[in-house]
Amino acid sequence: MILGLPKKTLMIIGVVAAVVVIYALGQKGQADAQGSPTGCKVSVTADVLNARETAAGNGKVVGKYLRGAEFDAQPVVQNGFRKIADGKWVADSFVTPVSGAKC
């Protein structure tokens, strides 16, 4: 007996606790896109993606993302560029919404 409980009871409690933790972690992974403030989350498909300060190819580069990077975005597309934040746009053709995203 441990803590005044039979070993079998402690084992059952441990298994139930493990199942709850695994379930909670699985739900967190599924809710990532919905957890985005906008519900829109995208993944980079280019080797390197420039973020620009305007929705134009000649806008000043204000950041870079590598292939596979995931980040929150806005559901706004203008001139082929997706808004990801104020003063930050990326070419929409080089990002794809992650599973469950509402872009």
KOLMAR-949727 format. One line per 2 residues: their letters; for each residue x, y, z of N, C-alpha, C, O, CB. Coordinates in Angstrom, 1 decimal, padded with zeros to 4 digits. Glycine has a CB too. Example, Ala and Ser with C-alpha at 12.3 -4.5 7.8 and 13.67 -1.06 7.14 Angstrom:
AS> 013.2,-005.7,007.8,012.3,-004.5,007.8,013.2,-003.3,007.8,014.2,-003.3,008.5,011.3,-004.5,009.0 ~ 012.8,-002.2,007.1,013.7,-001.1,007.1,012.9,000.0,007.9,013.4,001.1,008.0,014.1,-000.6,005.7 .
END
This chain:
MI> 000.8,-001.2,000.0,000.0,000.0,000.0,000.9,001.2,000.0,001.9,001.3,000.7,-001.0,000.0,001.2 ~ 000.5,002.2,-000.8,001.2,003.5,-000.9,000.1,004.6,-000.7,-000.9,004.5,-001.3,001.9,003.6,-002.3 .
LG> 000.4,005.5,000.2,-000.5,006.6,000.5,-001.8,006.0,001.0,-002.9,006.7,000.9,-000.8,007.5,-000.7 ~ -001.8,004.9,001.6,-003.0,004.3,002.2,-003.9,003.6,001.2,-005.0,003.2,001.5,-003.7,005.3,003.0 .
LP> -003.4,003.5,-000.1,-004.2,003.0,-001.2,-003.5,001.7,-001.8,-002.3,001.7,-001.8,-004.5,004.0,-002.3 ~ -004.3,000.7,-002.1,-003.7,-000.5,-002.7,-003.0,-000.1,-004.1,-003.4,000.8,-004.7,-004.8,-001.6,-003.0 .
KK> -002.0,-000.9,-004.4,-001.2,-000.6,-005.7,-002.1,-000.6,-006.9,-002.0,000.2,-007.8,-000.1,-001.6,-005.8 ~ -003.1,-001.5,-006.9,-004.0,-001.7,-008.1,-004.8,-000.4,-008.2,-005.0,000.1,-009.4,-004.9,-002.9,-007.9 .
TL> -005.3,000.2,-007.2,-006.0,001.5,-007.2,-005.2,002.6,-007.7,-005.6,003.4,-008.6,-006.6,001.8,-005.9 ~ -003.9,002.7,-007.3,-003.0,003.7,-007.7,-002.7,003.6,-009.2,-002.5,004.6,-009.9,-001.7,003.7,-006.9 .
MI> -002.5,002.3,-009.7,-002.3,002.1,-011.1,-003.4,002.6,-011.9,-003.2,003.2,-013.0,-002.0,000.6,-011.3 ~ -004.6,002.3,-011.5,-005.8,002.7,-012.2,-005.9,004.2,-012.3,-006.2,004.8,-013.3,-007.1,002.1,-011.6 .
IG> -005.6,004.9,-011.2,-005.6,006.4,-011.1,-004.6,006.9,-012.1,-004.8,007.9,-012.8,-005.4,006.9,-009.7 ~ -003.4,006.3,-012.1,-002.3,006.7,-013.0,-002.7,006.6,-014.4,-002.4,007.5,-015.2,-001.1,005.9,-012.7 .
VV> -003.3,005.5,-014.8,-003.7,005.3,-016.2,-004.7,006.3,-016.6,-004.7,006.9,-017.7,-004.2,003.9,-016.4 ~ -005.7,006.5,-015.8,-006.8,007.5,-016.1,-006.1,008.9,-016.2,-006.5,009.7,-017.1,-007.8,007.6,-015.0 .
AA> -005.2,009.3,-015.3,-004.6,010.6,-015.4,-003.8,010.7,-016.7,-003.8,011.8,-017.4,-003.6,010.8,-014.2 ~ -003.1,009.6,-017.1,-002.3,009.7,-018.4,-003.2,009.8,-019.6,-002.9,010.6,-020.5,-001.5,008.4,-018.5 .
VV> -004.4,009.2,-019.6,-005.3,009.3,-020.7,-005.8,010.7,-020.8,-006.0,011.3,-021.9,-006.5,008.3,-020.5 ~ -006.1,011.3,-019.6,-006.6,012.7,-019.6,-005.6,013.7,-020.2,-005.9,014.6,-021.0,-007.0,013.1,-018.2 .
VI> -004.3,013.5,-019.8,-003.2,014.4,-020.3,-003.0,014.2,-021.8,-002.9,015.2,-022.5,-001.9,014.0,-019.5 ~ -003.0,013.0,-022.3,-002.8,012.7,-023.7,-004.0,013.3,-024.5,-003.8,013.9,-025.5,-002.7,011.2,-024.0 .
YA> -005.2,013.2,-024.0,-006.4,013.7,-024.6,-006.3,015.3,-024.7,-006.5,015.9,-025.7,-007.7,013.3,-023.9 ~ -005.9,015.9,-023.6,-005.8,017.3,-023.5,-004.7,017.8,-024.5,-004.9,018.8,-025.2,-005.4,017.8,-022.1 .
LG> -003.6,017.2,-024.6,-002.5,017.5,-025.5,-003.0,017.4,-027.0,-002.7,018.2,-027.8,-001.2,016.7,-025.3 ~ -003.7,016.4,-027.3,-004.3,016.2,-028.6,-005.3,017.3,-029.0,-005.3,017.7,-030.1,-005.0,014.8,-028.7 .
QK> -006.1,017.7,-028.0,-007.0,018.8,-028.3,-006.3,020.1,-028.5,-006.7,020.9,-029.4,-008.0,018.9,-027.1 ~ -005.2,020.3,-027.8,-004.4,021.6,-028.0,-003.9,021.6,-029.5,-004.0,022.6,-030.1,-003.3,021.7,-027.0 .
GQ> -003.4,020.5,-029.9,-002.8,020.4,-031.3,-003.9,020.7,-032.3,-003.6,021.3,-033.4,-002.2,019.1,-031.5 ~ -005.1,020.2,-032.1,-006.2,020.4,-033.1,-006.7,021.8,-033.0,-007.3,022.3,-034.0,-007.3,019.4,-032.8 .
AD> -006.6,022.4,-031.9,-007.2,023.8,-031.8,-006.2,024.9,-032.2,-006.6,026.1,-032.1,-007.6,024.0,-030.4 ~ -005.0,024.5,-032.6,-004.0,025.6,-032.9,-004.5,026.6,-033.9,-004.4,027.8,-033.7,-002.7,025.0,-033.5 .
AQ> -005.1,026.2,-035.0,-005.6,027.1,-036.0,-006.8,027.9,-035.5,-006.9,029.1,-035.7,-006.0,026.4,-037.3 ~ -007.7,027.2,-034.7,-008.8,027.9,-034.1,-008.4,028.9,-033.0,-009.0,029.8,-032.7,-009.9,026.9,-033.6 .
GS> -007.2,028.6,-032.4,-006.7,029.4,-031.3,-006.1,030.7,-031.8,-005.8,031.6,-031.0,-005.7,028.6,-030.5 ~ -005.9,030.8,-033.1,-005.4,032.0,-033.7,-006.4,033.1,-033.5,-007.6,032.9,-033.6,-005.1,031.8,-035.2 .
PT> -006.0,034.3,-033.2,-006.9,035.4,-033.0,-007.9,035.6,-034.2,-009.0,036.0,-034.0,-006.2,036.7,-032.7 ~ -007.4,035.3,-035.4,-008.2,035.5,-036.6,-008.8,034.2,-037.1,-009.7,034.3,-038.0,-007.4,036.2,-037.7 .
GC> -008.4,033.1,-036.6,-008.8,031.8,-037.1,-008.0,031.4,-038.3,-008.3,030.3,-038.9,-010.3,031.8,-037.4 ~ -007.1,032.3,-038.8,-006.3,032.0,-040.0,-004.9,031.8,-039.6,-004.2,032.7,-039.0,-006.5,033.2,-041.0 .
KV> -004.4,030.6,-039.9,-003.0,030.3,-039.7,-002.4,029.7,-040.9,-003.1,028.8,-041.5,-002.8,029.3,-038.4 ~ -001.2,030.1,-041.4,-000.7,029.6,-042.6,000.7,029.0,-042.4,001.4,029.2,-041.4,-000.6,030.8,-043.6 .
SV> 001.1,028.2,-043.4,002.4,027.6,-043.4,003.2,028.0,-044.7,002.5,028.1,-045.8,002.3,026.0,-043.3 ~ 004.4,028.3,-044.6,005.3,028.7,-045.7,005.6,027.6,-046.6,006.1,026.5,-046.1,006.5,029.4,-045.2 .
TA> 005.4,027.7,-047.9,005.8,026.7,-048.9,007.0,027.0,-049.7,007.6,026.2,-050.4,004.6,026.5,-049.9 ~ 007.5,028.3,-049.6,008.7,028.7,-050.3,009.9,028.3,-049.5,009.8,028.2,-048.2,008.7,030.2,-050.7 .
DV> 011.1,028.3,-050.1,012.3,028.0,-049.3,012.5,029.2,-048.3,012.8,029.0,-047.1,013.6,027.9,-050.2 ~ 012.4,030.4,-048.8,012.5,031.6,-048.0,011.4,032.6,-048.5,011.3,032.8,-049.7,014.0,032.3,-048.1 .
LN> 010.6,033.1,-047.6,009.5,034.0,-047.9,009.8,035.3,-047.3,010.0,035.4,-046.0,008.2,033.4,-047.4 ~ 009.8,036.4,-048.1,010.0,037.7,-047.6,008.7,038.3,-047.1,007.6,038.1,-047.8,010.6,038.7,-048.6 .
AR> 008.7,038.9,-046.0,007.5,039.7,-045.5,007.8,041.2,-045.9,008.9,041.7,-045.6,007.2,039.5,-043.9 ~ 006.8,041.8,-046.5,007.0,043.2,-046.9,006.1,044.1,-046.2,005.1,043.7,-045.6,006.8,043.3,-048.4 .
ET> 006.4,045.4,-046.1,005.6,046.4,-045.4,004.4,046.8,-046.1,003.5,047.4,-045.5,006.5,047.6,-045.0 ~ 004.3,046.5,-047.4,003.1,046.8,-048.2,002.7,045.6,-049.0,003.5,044.7,-049.1,003.4,048.1,-049.1 .
AA> 001.5,045.7,-049.6,001.0,044.6,-050.4,001.5,044.8,-051.8,000.7,044.9,-052.8,-000.5,044.5,-050.4 ~ 002.8,044.8,-052.0,003.4,045.0,-053.3,004.8,044.3,-053.3,005.5,044.3,-052.3,003.6,046.5,-053.7 .
GN> 005.2,043.8,-054.5,006.5,043.1,-054.6,007.7,044.0,-054.4,008.8,043.5,-054.1,006.6,042.4,-055.9 ~ 007.5,045.3,-054.5,008.6,046.2,-054.3,008.7,046.9,-053.0,009.4,047.8,-052.7,008.6,047.3,-055.4 .
GK> 007.8,046.4,-052.1,007.7,047.0,-050.7,009.0,046.6,-049.9,009.6,045.6,-050.2,006.5,046.5,-050.0 ~ 009.3,047.4,-049.0,010.5,047.1,-048.1,010.3,045.8,-047.4,009.3,045.5,-046.8,010.7,048.3,-047.1 .
VV> 011.4,045.0,-047.4,011.4,043.7,-046.7,011.5,044.0,-045.2,012.5,044.6,-044.7,012.6,042.8,-047.2 ~ 010.6,043.4,-044.4,010.6,043.7,-043.0,010.7,042.4,-042.2,010.6,042.4,-040.9,009.3,044.4,-042.6 .
GK> 010.9,041.2,-042.9,011.0,040.0,-042.2,011.2,038.8,-043.2,010.9,039.0,-044.4,009.9,039.7,-041.3 ~ 011.6,037.7,-042.7,011.8,036.5,-043.6,011.3,035.3,-042.8,011.4,035.2,-041.6,013.3,036.3,-044.0 .
YL> 010.7,034.3,-043.6,010.2,033.1,-043.0,010.8,031.9,-043.8,010.9,032.0,-045.0,008.7,033.0,-042.9 ~ 011.2,030.8,-043.1,011.7,029.7,-043.8,010.5,028.7,-044.1,009.5,028.7,-043.5,012.8,029.0,-043.0 .
RG> 010.8,027.8,-045.1,009.8,026.8,-045.4,009.3,026.0,-044.2,010.1,025.6,-043.3,010.4,025.8,-046.5 ~ 008.0,025.8,-044.1,007.4,025.1,-043.0,007.1,026.0,-041.8,006.4,025.5,-040.9,008.4,024.0,-042.5 .
AE> 007.5,027.2,-041.8,007.2,028.1,-040.7,005.7,028.3,-040.7,005.0,028.4,-041.7,007.9,029.5,-040.8 ~ 005.1,028.3,-039.5,003.6,028.5,-039.4,003.4,029.8,-038.5,004.1,030.0,-037.5,002.9,027.3,-038.7 .
FD> 002.4,030.6,-038.9,002.1,031.8,-038.2,000.7,032.3,-038.4,000.1,031.9,-039.4,003.1,032.9,-038.5 ~ 000.2,033.1,-037.5,-001.1,033.7,-037.7,-001.1,034.6,-038.9,-000.1,035.3,-039.1,-001.6,034.4,-036.4 .
AQ> -002.2,034.7,-039.5,-002.4,035.6,-040.7,-003.8,036.3,-040.6,-004.6,035.9,-039.8,-002.2,034.9,-042.0 ~ -004.0,037.2,-041.5,-005.3,037.8,-041.6,-006.0,037.2,-042.8,-005.4,036.7,-043.7,-005.2,039.4,-041.8 .
PV> -007.4,037.2,-042.8,-008.1,036.7,-043.9,-008.1,037.7,-045.1,-009.0,037.6,-046.0,-009.5,036.3,-043.5 ~ -007.2,038.6,-045.1,-007.2,039.7,-046.1,-006.1,039.4,-047.1,-005.0,039.2,-046.8,-007.0,041.1,-045.4 .
VQ> -006.5,039.4,-048.4,-005.6,039.2,-049.5,-005.8,040.4,-050.5,-006.9,040.7,-050.9,-005.8,037.9,-050.3 ~ -004.7,041.1,-050.8,-004.7,042.3,-051.7,-003.6,042.2,-052.6,-002.4,042.0,-052.2,-004.7,043.6,-050.8 .
NG> -003.8,042.3,-053.9,-002.8,042.3,-055.0,-001.9,041.0,-054.9,-000.8,041.1,-055.2,-001.9,043.5,-054.8 ~ -002.5,039.9,-054.4,-001.8,038.7,-054.3,-001.0,038.6,-053.1,-000.2,037.6,-053.0,-000.9,038.5,-055.5 .
FR> -001.1,039.5,-052.1,-000.4,039.4,-050.9,-001.4,039.3,-049.7,-002.4,039.9,-049.7,000.5,040.7,-050.7 ~ -001.0,038.4,-048.8,-001.8,038.2,-047.6,-001.3,039.0,-046.4,000.0,039.0,-046.2,-001.8,036.6,-047.2 .
KI> -002.2,039.7,-045.7,-001.8,040.5,-044.6,-001.6,039.5,-043.4,-002.4,038.7,-043.1,-002.8,041.6,-044.2 ~ -000.4,039.7,-042.7,-000.2,038.9,-041.5,-000.1,039.7,-040.3,-000.3,039.2,-039.2,001.1,038.1,-041.7 .
AD> 000.0,041.0,-040.4,000.0,042.0,-039.3,000.1,043.4,-039.9,000.2,043.5,-041.1,001.2,041.7,-038.3 ~ -000.1,044.4,-039.1,000.0,045.7,-039.6,001.4,046.0,-040.1,002.4,045.8,-039.4,-000.4,046.8,-038.4 .
GK> 001.5,046.4,-041.3,002.8,046.7,-042.0,003.5,045.4,-042.3,004.8,045.5,-042.5,003.6,047.5,-041.1 ~ 002.8,044.3,-042.5,003.5,043.0,-042.8,002.7,042.2,-043.7,001.6,041.7,-043.3,003.8,042.2,-041.5 .
WV> 003.1,042.0,-044.9,002.4,041.2,-046.0,003.4,040.2,-046.6,004.6,040.4,-046.7,001.9,042.2,-047.1 ~ 002.8,039.0,-047.0,003.6,038.0,-047.7,002.8,037.6,-049.0,001.6,037.7,-049.0,003.8,036.8,-046.8 .
AD> 003.6,037.1,-049.9,003.0,036.7,-051.2,002.1,035.5,-050.9,002.5,034.4,-050.3,004.1,036.3,-052.3 ~ 000.8,035.6,-051.2,-000.2,034.5,-050.8,000.1,033.2,-051.6,-000.3,032.2,-051.1,-001.6,035.0,-051.2 .
SF> 000.7,033.3,-052.7,001.0,032.1,-053.5,002.1,031.2,-052.8,002.3,030.0,-053.2,001.4,032.4,-054.9 ~ 002.8,031.7,-051.8,003.8,031.0,-051.1,003.4,030.6,-049.7,004.3,030.2,-048.9,005.1,031.8,-051.1 .
VT> 002.2,030.7,-049.3,001.7,030.2,-048.0,000.4,029.4,-048.3,-000.3,029.6,-049.3,001.4,031.4,-047.0 ~ 000.2,028.5,-047.4,-001.0,027.6,-047.5,-001.7,027.6,-046.1,-001.0,027.4,-045.1,-000.7,026.2,-048.1 .
PV> -003.0,027.7,-046.0,-003.6,027.5,-044.7,-003.4,026.2,-044.1,-003.4,025.2,-044.8,-005.1,027.8,-044.8 ~ -003.1,026.2,-042.8,-003.0,024.9,-042.1,-004.3,024.2,-041.9,-005.4,024.9,-042.1,-002.2,025.1,-040.7 .
SG> -004.3,023.0,-041.6,-005.6,022.2,-041.5,-006.4,022.9,-040.4,-006.0,023.1,-039.3,-005.3,020.7,-041.1 ~ -007.7,023.1,-040.7,-008.6,023.7,-039.8,-008.7,025.2,-039.8,-009.5,025.8,-039.1,-008.4,023.2,-038.5 .
AK> -007.8,025.8,-040.5,-007.7,027.3,-040.5,-008.9,027.8,-041.4,-009.3,027.2,-042.3,-006.4,027.8,-041.1 ~ -009.3,029.0,-041.0,-010.4,029.7,-041.7,-009.9,031.0,-042.3,-010.0,032.1,-041.8,-011.6,030.0,-040.7 .
C> -009.1,030.8,-043.4,-008.5,031.9,-044.1,-009.3,032.4,-045.2,-009.0,033.4,-045.9,-007.1,031.6,-044.5 .
END
